[in-house]
Amino acid sequence: MTRHRASAQLIAVDGVDAAAVAAAAKEALRAVTRGGISRWDASGVFQDLAVADGDAGAPSARTLLLLYAADLAFRLRWQIRPALAEGRTVVAAPYLFTAMAFGRAAGLPSSWVMNLFRFAPRPGAAIVVHESRDGRRGSKDGFVGFACDRIAGGDEERFRRKLLDATAARLRQFHVPRR
């Protein structure tokens, strides 16, 4: 077991397109002897939000990031840290950079966004996926697509696309290995 502890690490896979992030996470996991994937919404908070009555109103970007941080804290406590302690590698898909890029693209101050995620450990390795295999960005089943839909109210495709593109541009500014 000691042999595995030395090789255990947290690998972050971030990007705007959920399908591309999932594919890159699976690819990263193939190179690992013992490991697993920690996916966003492990706590179910976004599933609950998805079925919320329309009268609840549209959440703000700040609210969505607070929920993402709460979900990430859940993932760290129940998935990521226990697996690392057992000597397993964890691929977090997505991890920090996706949410941080979304927050900045939505106009939140960088100091607020950085402070919000200060609790999360730095990954041992990071991969940023910039586009899906078919060249599209922002599938609706990932955090960014979900968040853009909620903010835009689902009806304003132009606003949604602008926020997706701004998130992708912000993600390119992070100094992490690119894929």
ABEGO torsion letter per residue (X at the ends): XAAAAAABBBBBBBEABAAAAAAAAAAAAAABABBBBBBBGAAGAAAAAAABBAAAEBBBAAAAAAAAAAAAAAAAAAAAAAAAAAGBBBBBOBBAAAAAAAAAAAGBBAAAAAAAAAABBBBABBBBBABBAAGBBGBAABAAAAAAAAAAGGABAAAAAAAAAAAAAAAAABBBBBX
